Amino acid sequence: MEEDRLKNLKDTLRKELDSLVRTGEELRVQASLACADLRTEWDQLERRLRLAQEELGRLSSHTQAAGHELEQRVRTLIDEVKEGYDRIRRAA
């Protein structure tokens, strides 16, 4: 049962991350990141996205309590990247 829940959670988070990757690719093409402030924010968001992907990779190998902490970290990172992409979209 717990394995099924973790698999479903991991699949859900993977879909969200994949969507963010696509959004990032679209923004990279659309936005001019010549502005130093946007470039700095972009670099930070890319690092956060990679960290979320790494955390998600660790999710299946943890206990339920540790899995919940990882889920919260991944969701926080996803939210930060979404908000950052929205800021860049508005600024571009």
TORPA-744856 format. One line per field, with one value per atom (N, C-alpha, C, CB): residue in one letter; x, y, z. Coordinates in pm, whole numbers. Glycine has a CB too. Layout:
// TORPA-744856
residuo <- [a|...] .
X <- [X|...] .
Y <- [Y|...] .
Z <- [Z|...] .
END
This chain:
// TORPA-744856
residuo <- [m|m|m|m|e|e|e|e|e|e|e|e|d|d|d|d|r|r|r|r|l|l|l|l|k|k|k|k|n|n|n|n|l|l|l|l|k|k|k|k|d|d|d|d|t|t|t|t|l|l|l|l|r|r|r|r|k|k|k|k|e|e|e|e|l|l|l|l|d|d|d|d|s|s|s|s|l|l|l|l|v|v|v|v|r|r|r|r|t|t|t|t|g|g|g|g|e|e|e|e|e|e|e|e|l|l|l|l|r|r|r|r|v|v|v|v|q|q|q|q|a|a|a|a|s|s|s|s|l|l|l|l|a|a|a|a|c|c|c|c|a|a|a|a|d|d|d|d|l|l|l|l|r|r|r|r|t|t|t|t|e|e|e|e|w|w|w|w|d|d|d|d|q|q|q|q|l|l|l|l|e|e|e|e|r|r|r|r|r|r|r|r|l|l|l|l|r|r|r|r|l|l|l|l|a|a|a|a|q|q|q|q|e|e|e|e|e|e|e|e|l|l|l|l|g|g|g|g|r|r|r|r|l|l|l|l|s|s|s|s|s|s|s|s|h|h|h|h|t|t|t|t|q|q|q|q|a|a|a|a|a|a|a|a|g|g|g|g|h|h|h|h|e|e|e|e|l|l|l|l|e|e|e|e|q|q|q|q|r|r|r|r|v|v|v|v|r|r|r|r|t|t|t|t|l|l|l|l|i|i|i|i|d|d|d|d|e|e|e|e|v|v|v|v|k|k|k|k|e|e|e|e|g|g|g|g|y|y|y|y|d|d|d|d|r|r|r|r|i|i|i|i|r|r|r|r|r|r|r|r|a|a|a|a|a|a|a|a] .
X <- [81|0|86|-92|182|268|349|363|393|468|382|519|254|163|144|27|128|110|233|81|352|475|491|597|453|463|369|430|245|150|198|12|251|304|420|349|509|625|581|721|482|431|370|326|294|232|337|140|437|543|626|633|649|726|652|747|519|441|453|294|447|461|598|436|702|837|855|939|800|809|741|745|627|558|644|424|711|800|917|851|970|1081|1034|1134|915|861|839|729|784|762|895|690|994|1127|1185|1222|1168|1217|1146|1199|1014|937|984|786|1003|1048|1187|1046|1272|1408|1404|1489|1312|1299|1233|1217|1129|1051|1118|918|1181|1231|1374|1222|1397|1534|1593|1542|1693|1749|1878|1774|1888|2008|2018|2007|1904|1903|1970|1758|2065|2140|2050|2247|1949|1860|1784|1761|1732|1659|1752|1590|1873|1968|2001|2098|2022|2052|1935|2085|1814|1696|1679|1570|1700|1689|1784|1718|1909|2008|1967|2146|1914|1868|1751|1828|1659|1543|1587|1442|1681|1730|1794|1832|1869|1928|1819|2024|1714|1604|1532|1505|1514|1448|1531|1424|1662|1749|1745|1893|1744|1737|1606|1751|1495|1366|1370|1253|1432|1442|1527|1501|1635|1720|1645|1849|1573|1496|1390|1430|1325|1223|1286|1154|1406|1475|1502|1605|1513|1538|1410|1614|1297|1170|1140|1058|1167|1127|1211|1135|1323|1411|1402|1554|1294|1281|1157|1279|1160|1044|931|1080|815|699|726|576|782|808|909|860|1018|1118|1061|1245|976|912|825|829|755|670|755|586|869|960|1011|1079|1049|1096|985|1145|863|751|734|620|740|725|837|723|961|1072|1053|1207|1011|990|877|959|768|655|695|535|775|823|909|902|999|1084|1001|1188|903|815|744|712|690|620|714|558|836|933|966|1061|984|1016|897|1056|776|656|645|529|660|651|760|661|879|990|966|1120|916|885|777|840|678|574|633|465|726|791|868|887|940|1016|922|1109|814|717|660|602|628|572|676|518|803|908|953|1026|932|980|887|993] .
Y <- [-119|0|126|-1|130|248|267|236|155|164|223|26|186|241|391|170|433|575|655|596|601|671|675|603|567|565|669|424|676|775|916|754|938|1069|1106|1071|1012|1037|1067|916|994|1019|1159|913|1199|1331|1441|1346|1426|1526|1529|1499|1413|1405|1482|1256|1468|1540|1690|1497|1735|1877|1928|1905|1851|1891|1893|1798|1793|1790|1913|1661|1952|2072|2196|2087|2203|2317|2320|2313|2205|2199|2254|2052|2213|2263|2414|2192|2462|2606|2680|2635|2626|2689|2696|2614|2588|2587|2692|2448|2704|2806|2947|2791|2970|3102|3135|3110|3035|3056|3109|2925|3055|3098|3236|2996|3260|3383|3503|3362|3483|3596|3632|3567|3758|3803|3816|3939|3736|3735|3816|3592|3916|3999|4081|4091|4114|4191|4108|4231|4167|4093|4040|4182|4118|4072|3947|4183|3947|3830|3711|3861|3735|3625|3561|3676|3643|3590|3510|3704|3564|3491|3362|3579|3369|3250|3141|3285|3177|3080|3017|3145|3099|3046|2950|3161|2984|2897|2764|2967|2770|2647|2556|2679|2615|2535|2474|2621|2550|2500|2385|2614|2398|2294|2165|2341|2178|2060|1996|2097|2078|2026|1951|2140|2004|1936|1801|2023|1796|1670|1569|1694|1616|1527|1475|1599|1565|1525|1421|1648|1441|1346|1209|1397|1206|1079|1002|1104|1073|1008|963|1103|1003|980|832|1042|748|608|530|542|583|506|549|519|617|665|611|816|618|578|678|567|647|734|874|674|883|1015|1093|998|1028|1095|1127|1009|1039|1062|1186|941|1205|1324|1451|1316|1448|1563|1592|1539|1487|1504|1561|1371|1510|1561|1712|1486|1752|1894|1977|1914|1926|2000|2013|1929|1903|1906|2003|1765|1997|2088|2233|2053|2261|2398|2445|2405|2359|2394|2418|2284|2332|2348|2483|2232|2516|2643|2762|2653|2753|2861|2881|2832|2770|2780|2836|2641|2790|2843|2994|2773|3039|3182|3259|3206|3206|3272|3280|3199|3172|3174|3277|3034|3288|3390|3530|3374|3555|3687|3718|3693|3618|3640|3664|3519|3588|3604|3746|3500|3798|3934|4040|3959|4014|4111|4114|4082|4004|3995|4067|3847] .
Z <- [0|0|0|119|94|104|-25|225|-83|-208|-319|-249|-324|-424|-404|-419|-277|-248|-290|-98|-258|-296|-447|-233|-514|-661|-721|-716|-670|-721|-692|-659|-573|-537|-628|-391|-648|-733|-877|-731|-927|-1061|-1071|-1099|-968|-967|-966|-846|-878|-871|-999|-750|-1057|-1183|-1293|-1226|-1301|-1401|-1381|-1396|-1254|-1225|-1266|-1077|-1235|-1273|-1424|-1209|-1492|-1638|-1699|-1694|-1642|-1688|-1667|-1616|-1552|-1527|-1623|-1383|-1655|-1751|-1887|-1767|-1930|-2058|-2051|-2093|-1939|-1924|-1929|-1791|-1862|-1865|-2005|-1775|-2080|-2218|-2302|-2280|-2283|-2356|-2319|-2328|-2188|-2144|-2195|-1992|-2201|-2249|-2393|-2241|-2472|-2611|-2619|-2692|-2538|-2547|-2483|-2483|-2370|-2292|-2330|-2143|-2332|-2347|-2207|-2426|-2178|-2045|-2037|-2000|-2121|-2122|-1994|-2244|-1935|-1811|-1702|-1771|-1630|-1528|-1418|-1468|-1375|-1269|-1312|-1232|-1435|-1484|-1500|-1616|-1547|-1566|-1431|-1636|-1329|-1196|-1143|-1099|-1155|-1108|-1186|-1120|-1318|-1402|-1354|-1549|-1330|-1285|-1152|-1271|-1061|-932|-950|-839|-1037|-1062|-1124|-1153|-1214|-1276|-1171|-1390|-1077|-970|-881|-885|-850|-768|-839|-735|-969|-1047|-1045|-1192|-1064|-1058|-920|-1095|-815|-679|-657|-577|-706|-694|-764|-752|-880|-953|-876|-1093|-815|-735|-613|-692|-544|-426|-464|-361|-576|-620|-644|-748|-697|-720|-591|-791|-480|-351|-281|-261|-330|-261|-238|-340|-334|-323|-223|-457|-181|-94|53|-141|90|226|295|227|426|505|483|655|537|520|575|588|695|756|674|900|636|555|417|542|366|236|241|195|352|366|366|496|434|435|294|530|222|85|-3|28|15|-63|-38|-28|87|119|57|271|60|-1|-152|29|-216|-361|-394|-415|-320|-346|-325|-256|-222|-198|-315|-66|-360|-474|-600|-499|-623|-740|-733|-747|-617|-601|-625|-462|-573|-592|-740|-513|-810|-953|-1030|-1009|-999|-1067|-1047|-1013|-922|-893|-966|-742|-968|-1038|-1187|-1012|-1246|-1389|-1418|-1437|-1330|-1349|-1343|-1243|-1249|-1241|-1370|-1120|-1420|-1543|-1661|-1572|-1667|-1775|-1773|-1761|-1655|-1645|-1680|-1504|-1647|-1672|-1817|-1583|-1887|-2026|-2122|-2069] .
END
